[in-house]
Amino acid sequence: MDPYLTNDLKDIEAAVREFCAKEMEQEHLHELEDRHAYPRELYRKIGDLGIIGAGFSEDVGGSGYGAMGHVVTVTELCRNLPGMGMALSLGYIPGFVVDVYGNDVQREKYIRPVVEGRYVSAISVTEPDSGSDLGSAKTRMDEKDDHYLVNGSKVFTTNAGYADFYTLLGRDGGGLSLIIIDKDVMESNAPGHFEINDLGRKMGINTTTSGELVFYDLRIPKDNVLGQRGKGLKMVLDGFELGRIVIAAQALGAMLYGYERAVKHAKKRNQFGRPIIKFQSIEHDLVDMYVEIEKCRSLLYKTAWLYDLKDPESKKYSSMVKLTVPQNAIDILNRTIDILGGYGYMRDQGIEGALRDIRITSIYEGTGHMQKNAIAKILF
């Protein structure tokens, strides 16, 4: 019995598992990776089935299960195929800040289509000279009569080029504000100019883009300002709180993916006349992996539970879970490769790809060192 998972959440988990068994294939993932293409068709399907909406509120078409809903669905997506599950969930994770701080009109215009799988979201906060130091952003939002002129550049924007809207952090007078930029505006003949440059292939998650956005006097209506002007940095960090929890779910799913394949291989692989799972060194490795998974699962579920309760402790726990689960996922996938030996090193087995994909979970939305800084600030 799991105290955090209701029967409804277990039903959602089972439905996602059934979807993955029918729709998610390793060969399809490899084909998308080779083309550097996003799985838009699958994204629309998980929207139609309500998988995206599990954690979003009912007023925008979701099921209202909050952070726990997101955790259950993303864990199960990545448990079946980490690279595909990560790409699909990265279509909507950047939209969290709009969901949290958007007004009714903005949430209806942008978040409902995300929930339905029609819109892919993006958030642009990182600049060439400001990675973890978001407060030093230089991109400008110059106020005019009924609009802003945006000038500057952003890098490492996930989903750049095919996202339907971008949430941009820019300097508005003396402070930092957020503004939503529609893909339609960027592709229209609106005053100003912009460029999107794909930064190329990465170590992993190559079904998604990481792009540079460059703005030259791009005209954006004032109605697109998100939340309170001058509070952009706080809003980004608040959005990242939920994002860190869901990214940890990506990592937990990958841990399960690796562990389950290690167990399966160890049971069927015979050496010296018996299955290698009967060798104590392999057996102990698998026990260690199982224990780490259960520790990470408990921490993740508690964190999501605290977030849904709006407990102030969730800020500390979101950093703890983002620090802990990705590092353990990397370790478990490395151990899985060791157990599979040469087979684990081959692309068609999926393990080496999962390790490359999951490596980013310890970096984006705050590195491990940044999470330690955040935890220390709360503790001391």
LINZIWO-V197065 format. One line per field, one symbol per residue. psi: psi as a letter, one per 20 degrees, with the letter a starting at -180 (. if undefined). Layout:
psi: ???
//
This chain:
psi: poihorhghhggghgggggghhhoqghgghggghilqqmhghghghghijggihiqrhijjaikjbhhggggghghghhhnggghggghihigiihhhhgiqrggghhhghghghijhpprqpohprhjnehmhijqipqnopbfjrqpppaqqrlopjphiqiqpoppronciaprqqpoqhhghiakqqaqrqpopiaqrhaljiqqorppppnkpppqhiippbpqikggggghghhghghghhhhghgghggggghhgggghhioppkjrqiiiphggghghggggghghghggggggghggghikphihgghhhghhgggghhggghhghggghichhhiqhihighghgggihhhigqkorhhhhhggghhgh.
//
